[in-house]
Every structure is written in structure tokens, then in C-alpha cells.
Amino acid sequence: MEDLLFYLLAFLGVLLMFISVINILIIETKNKKSEQKKSKSKYLKLLIGGLIVFIVSRILQGQIL
């Protein structure tokens, strides 16, 4: 049961990273087309947060370190 929790936590981290990368790419294409630039800082924070969640879940599971 505990392994399932860590796998779900790792999946959540990967999902957060995937969503933030897709949103960053969408913002990049919109910024090329328009004069008004949108900020990507919110999605970069989400990307870093997803990476931290993924790494912590792997450390707690014992696969890293």
C-alpha cells in the first residue's frame, strides 16, 4: 500500500511537469504571434514544484540515495 502511494506521488509530479511544459510551449507560440508578452513564471514554478515532488517520492521510496 505504501508503494502505491509513492508511485501515485511520482505520477503526480510527472503530470505537473508535463502540464507546465505544455503550457510554456503554448505561451511561447502565442508570444511569437502577438506584441503583448505573457509571463511564464507561474508555469516555471509549477515545473520546479513537480520536479521536487517527483524527486521526494523517489527518495522516500528508496530508489534514489
N, CA, C and O atoms as a GROMACS GRO file, in nm:
protein
  260
    1MET      N    1   0.082  -0.120   0.000
    1MET     CA    2   0.000   0.000   0.000
    1MET      C    3   0.086   0.126   0.000
    1MET      O    4   0.054   0.225  -0.065
    2GLU      N    5   0.198   0.119   0.074
    2GLU     CA    6   0.285   0.235   0.082
    2GLU      C    7   0.353   0.262  -0.052
    2GLU      O    8   0.374   0.377  -0.090
    3ASP      N    9   0.388   0.153  -0.125
    3ASP     CA   10   0.448   0.171  -0.256
    3ASP      C   11   0.352   0.237  -0.353
    3ASP      O   12   0.392   0.320  -0.435
    4LEU      N   13   0.226   0.201  -0.343
    4LEU     CA   14   0.126   0.261  -0.431
    4LEU      C   15   0.117   0.412  -0.408
    4LEU      O   16   0.103   0.489  -0.503
    5LEU      N   17   0.126   0.453  -0.284
    5LEU     CA   18   0.122   0.596  -0.252
    5LEU      C   19   0.242   0.669  -0.314
    5LEU      O   20   0.227   0.778  -0.368
    6PHE      N   21   0.360   0.608  -0.305
    6PHE     CA   22   0.478   0.671  -0.362
    6PHE      C   23   0.472   0.674  -0.515
    6PHE      O   24   0.518   0.770  -0.576
    7TYR      N   25   0.416   0.568  -0.576
    7TYR     CA   26   0.400   0.569  -0.721
    7TYR      C   27   0.301   0.677  -0.765
    7TYR      O   28   0.322   0.744  -0.866
    8LEU      N   29   0.194   0.694  -0.690
    8LEU     CA   30   0.097   0.799  -0.723
    8LEU      C   31   0.157   0.938  -0.705
    8LEU      O   32   0.128   1.029  -0.782
    9LEU      N   33   0.240   0.954  -0.603
    9LEU     CA   34   0.308   1.081  -0.581
    9LEU      C   35   0.405   1.111  -0.695
    9LEU      O   36   0.414   1.225  -0.741
   10ALA      N   37   0.478   1.010  -0.739
   10ALA     CA   38   0.569   1.028  -0.853
   10ALA      C   39   0.491   1.060  -0.980
   10ALA      O   40   0.533   1.145  -1.058
   11PHE      N   41   0.377   0.994  -1.000
   11PHE     CA   42   0.294   1.021  -1.116
   11PHE      C   43   0.241   1.164  -1.114
   11PHE      O   44   0.236   1.231  -1.217
   12LEU      N   45   0.202   1.210  -0.995
   12LEU     CA   46   0.154   1.347  -0.981
   12LEU      C   47   0.265   1.447  -1.018
   12LEU      O   48   0.239   1.547  -1.084
   13GLY      N   49   0.387   1.419  -0.974
   13GLY     CA   50   0.499   1.506  -1.009
   13GLY      C   51   0.524   1.511  -1.158
   13GLY      O   52   0.547   1.618  -1.214
   14VAL      N   53   0.521   1.395  -1.223
   14VAL     CA   54   0.541   1.390  -1.368
   14VAL      C   55   0.427   1.460  -1.441
   14VAL      O   56   0.449   1.529  -1.540
   15LEU      N   57   0.305   1.443  -1.392
   15LEU     CA   58   0.190   1.509  -1.452
   15LEU      C   59   0.200   1.661  -1.442
   15LEU      O   60   0.170   1.732  -1.537
   16LEU      N   61   0.243   1.711  -1.326
   16LEU     CA   62   0.262   1.855  -1.308
   16LEU      C   63   0.368   1.908  -1.405
   16LEU      O   64   0.350   2.014  -1.465
   17MET      N   65   0.477   1.834  -1.419
   17MET     CA   66   0.583   1.878  -1.511
   17MET      C   67   0.533   1.878  -1.655
   17MET      O   68   0.563   1.970  -1.731
   18PHE      N   69   0.458   1.776  -1.693
   18PHE     CA   70   0.407   1.766  -1.829
   18PHE      C   71   0.313   1.881  -1.861
   18PHE      O   72   0.323   1.943  -1.967
   19ILE      N   73   0.221   1.910  -1.770
   19ILE     CA   74   0.125   2.018  -1.791
   19ILE      C   75   0.196   2.153  -1.801
   19ILE      O   76   0.161   2.236  -1.885
   20SER      N   77   0.295   2.175  -1.716
   20SER     CA   78   0.364   2.304  -1.719
   20SER      C   79   0.446   2.320  -1.846
   20SER      O   80   0.454   2.430  -1.900
   21VAL      N   81   0.508   2.213  -1.895
   21VAL     CA   82   0.584   2.222  -2.019
   21VAL      C   83   0.492   2.252  -2.137
   21VAL      O   84   0.525   2.333  -2.223
   22ILE      N   85   0.376   2.187  -2.142
   22ILE     CA   86   0.280   2.214  -2.249
   22ILE      C   87   0.234   2.359  -2.244
   22ILE      O   88   0.225   2.425  -2.347
   23ASN      N   89   0.205   2.410  -2.124
   23ASN     CA   90   0.161   2.549  -2.111
   23ASN      C   91   0.271   2.647  -2.148
   23ASN      O   92   0.243   2.751  -2.208
   24ILE      N   93   0.395   2.616  -2.115
   24ILE     CA   94   0.507   2.703  -2.154
   24ILE      C   95   0.520   2.707  -2.305
   24ILE      O   96   0.543   2.813  -2.362
   25LEU      N   97   0.506   2.592  -2.371
   25LEU     CA   98   0.514   2.589  -2.517
   25LEU      C   99   0.400   2.668  -2.581
   25LEU      O  100   0.421   2.737  -2.681
   26ILE      N  101   0.282   2.658  -2.524
   26ILE     CA  102   0.168   2.735  -2.576
   26ILE      C  103   0.193   2.885  -2.561
   26ILE      O  104   0.164   2.962  -2.652
   27ILE      N  105   0.246   2.926  -2.447
   27ILE     CA  106   0.275   3.068  -2.425
   27ILE      C  107   0.383   3.116  -2.521
   27ILE      O  108   0.376   3.228  -2.572
   28GLU      N  109   0.484   3.032  -2.547
   28GLU     CA  110   0.589   3.070  -2.640
   28GLU      C  111   0.533   3.095  -2.780
   28GLU      O  112   0.571   3.192  -2.846
   29THR      N  113   0.445   3.009  -2.826
   29THR     CA  114   0.389   3.028  -2.960
   29THR      C  115   0.299   3.152  -2.964
   29THR      O  116   0.296   3.222  -3.065
   30LYS      N  117   0.226   3.180  -2.856
   30LYS     CA  118   0.142   3.299  -2.853
   30LYS      C  119   0.227   3.426  -2.845
   30LYS      O  120   0.190   3.529  -2.902
   31ASN      N  121   0.340   3.419  -2.774
   31ASN     CA  122   0.427   3.536  -2.763
   31ASN      C  123   0.492   3.571  -2.897
   31ASN      O  124   0.519   3.688  -2.923
   32LYS      N  125   0.517   3.471  -2.980
   32LYS     CA  126   0.574   3.499  -3.112
   32LYS      C  127   0.475   3.570  -3.203
   32LYS      O  128   0.514   3.649  -3.289
   33LYS      N  129   0.346   3.541  -3.183
   33LYS     CA  130   0.244   3.598  -3.270
   33LYS      C  131   0.197   3.736  -3.227
   33LYS      O  132   0.157   3.816  -3.311
   34SER      N  133   0.201   3.765  -3.098
   34SER     CA  134   0.145   3.892  -3.050
   34SER      C  135   0.254   3.982  -2.995
   34SER      O  136   0.365   3.938  -2.964
   35GLU      N  137   0.220   4.109  -2.985
   35GLU     CA  138   0.314   4.207  -2.930
   35GLU      C  139   0.317   4.203  -2.778
   35GLU      O  140   0.420   4.232  -2.716
   36GLN      N  141   0.205   4.169  -2.718
   36GLN     CA  142   0.195   4.167  -2.573
   36GLN      C  143   0.248   4.032  -2.523
   36GLN      O  144   0.196   3.926  -2.558
   37LYS      N  145   0.353   4.038  -2.441
   37LYS     CA  146   0.418   3.917  -2.393
   37LYS      C  147   0.354   3.869  -2.263
   37LYS      O  148   0.325   3.949  -2.174
   38LYS      N  149   0.332   3.738  -2.254
   38LYS     CA  150   0.278   3.679  -2.131
   38LYS      C  151   0.393   3.621  -2.050
   38LYS      O  152   0.493   3.577  -2.105
   39SER      N  153   0.377   3.620  -1.919
   39SER     CA  154   0.479   3.569  -1.829
   39SER      C  155   0.467   3.418  -1.815
   39SER      O  156   0.358   3.362  -1.813
   40LYS      N  157   0.583   3.352  -1.805
   40LYS     CA  158   0.586   3.208  -1.788
   40LYS      C  159   0.628   3.169  -1.647
   40LYS      O  160   0.646   3.051  -1.619
   41SER      N  161   0.642   3.266  -1.558
   41SER     CA  162   0.697   3.236  -1.426
   41SER      C  163   0.608   3.142  -1.345
   41SER      O  164   0.659   3.059  -1.270
   42LYS      N  165   0.477   3.152  -1.361
   42LYS     CA  166   0.385   3.064  -1.287
   42LYS      C  167   0.407   2.919  -1.329
   42LYS      O  168   0.406   2.829  -1.245
   43TYR      N  169   0.426   2.897  -1.458
   43TYR     CA  170   0.444   2.761  -1.507
   43TYR      C  171   0.584   2.708  -1.478
   43TYR      O  172   0.602   2.587  -1.463
   44LEU      N  173   0.682   2.797  -1.472
   44LEU     CA  174   0.816   2.753  -1.432
   44LEU      C  175   0.817   2.709  -1.286
   44LEU      O  176   0.884   2.612  -1.251
   45LYS      N  177   0.743   2.781  -1.201
   45LYS     CA  178   0.730   2.740  -1.061
   45LYS      C  179   0.659   2.606  -1.051
   45LYS      O  180   0.696   2.522  -0.968
   46LEU      N  181   0.558   2.584  -1.133
   46LEU     CA  182   0.487   2.457  -1.135
   46LEU      C  183   0.579   2.344  -1.182
   46LEU      O  184   0.572   2.233  -1.130
   47LEU      N  185   0.664   2.373  -1.279
   47LEU     CA  186   0.759   2.274  -1.329
   47LEU      C  187   0.858   2.235  -1.219
   47LEU      O  188   0.886   2.117  -1.199
   48ILE      N  189   0.911   2.333  -1.149
   48ILE     CA  190   1.005   2.306  -1.041
   48ILE      C  191   0.935   2.232  -0.927
   48ILE      O  192   0.993   2.140  -0.868
   49GLY      N  193   0.812   2.270  -0.896
   49GLY     CA  194   0.736   2.200  -0.793
   49GLY      C  195   0.711   2.054  -0.830
   49GLY      O  196   0.723   1.967  -0.744
   50GLY      N  197   0.678   2.027  -0.954
   50GLY     CA  198   0.658   1.890  -1.000
   50GLY      C  199   0.785   1.809  -0.991
   50GLY      O  200   0.782   1.691  -0.956
   51LEU      N  201   0.898   1.871  -1.024
   51LEU     CA  202   1.027   1.803  -1.015
   51LEU      C  203   1.060   1.770  -0.870
   51LEU      O  204   1.110   1.660  -0.841
   52ILE      N  205   1.034   1.861  -0.780
   52ILE     CA  206   1.060   1.838  -0.638
   52ILE      C  207   0.971   1.725  -0.585
   52ILE      O  208   1.018   1.638  -0.511
   53VAL      N  209   0.843   1.724  -0.622
   53VAL     CA  210   0.753   1.618  -0.579
   53VAL      C  211   0.800   1.483  -0.631
   53VAL      O  212   0.797   1.384  -0.558
   54PHE      N  213   0.844   1.478  -0.756
   54PHE     CA  214   0.891   1.353  -0.815
   54PHE      C  215   1.016   1.303  -0.743
   54PHE      O  216   1.026   1.185  -0.710
   55ILE      N  217   1.111   1.392  -0.719
   55ILE     CA  218   1.236   1.351  -0.654
   55ILE      C  219   1.211   1.307  -0.511
   55ILE      O  220   1.268   1.207  -0.466
   56VAL      N  221   1.128   1.380  -0.438
   56VAL     CA  222   1.099   1.342  -0.299
   56VAL      C  223   1.030   1.206  -0.293
   56VAL      O  224   1.059   1.125  -0.205
   57SER      N  225   0.938   1.180  -0.386
   57SER     CA  226   0.870   1.050  -0.385
   57SER      C  227   0.968   0.938  -0.413
   57SER      O  228   0.957   0.830  -0.354
   58ARG      N  229   1.065   0.960  -0.502
   58ARG     CA  230   1.165   0.858  -0.531
   58ARG      C  231   1.260   0.839  -0.416
   58ARG      O  232   1.303   0.726  -0.390
   59ILE      N  233   1.295   0.943  -0.346
   59ILE     CA  234   1.383   0.931  -0.229
   59ILE      C  235   1.311   0.853  -0.118
   59ILE      O  236   1.370   0.765  -0.057
   60LEU      N  237   1.185   0.886  -0.093
   60LEU     CA  238   1.110   0.817   0.012
   60LEU      C  239   1.088   0.670  -0.022
   60LEU      O  240   1.079   0.586   0.067
   61GLN      N  241   1.079   0.640  -0.151
   61GLN     CA  242   1.059   0.502  -0.192
   61GLN      C  243   1.190   0.423  -0.186
   61GLN      O  244   1.188   0.300  -0.181
   62GLY      N  245   1.302   0.492  -0.185
   62GLY     CA  246   1.432   0.426  -0.175
   62GLY      C  247   1.498   0.399  -0.307
   62GLY      O  248   1.597   0.326  -0.312
   63GLN      N  249   1.448   0.455  -0.415
   63GLN     CA  250   1.509   0.433  -0.546
   63GLN      C  251   1.623   0.529  -0.573
   63GLN      O  252   1.709   0.501  -0.657
   64ILE      N  253   1.625   0.641  -0.503
   64ILE     CA  254   1.735   0.738  -0.514
   64ILE      C  255   1.795   0.752  -0.376
   64ILE      O  256   1.723   0.764  -0.277
   65LEU      N  257   1.925   0.751  -0.369
   65LEU     CA  258   2.001   0.758  -0.243
   65LEU      C  259   1.982   0.636  -0.165
   65LEU      O  260   2.038   0.623  -0.056
   0.00000   0.00000   0.00000
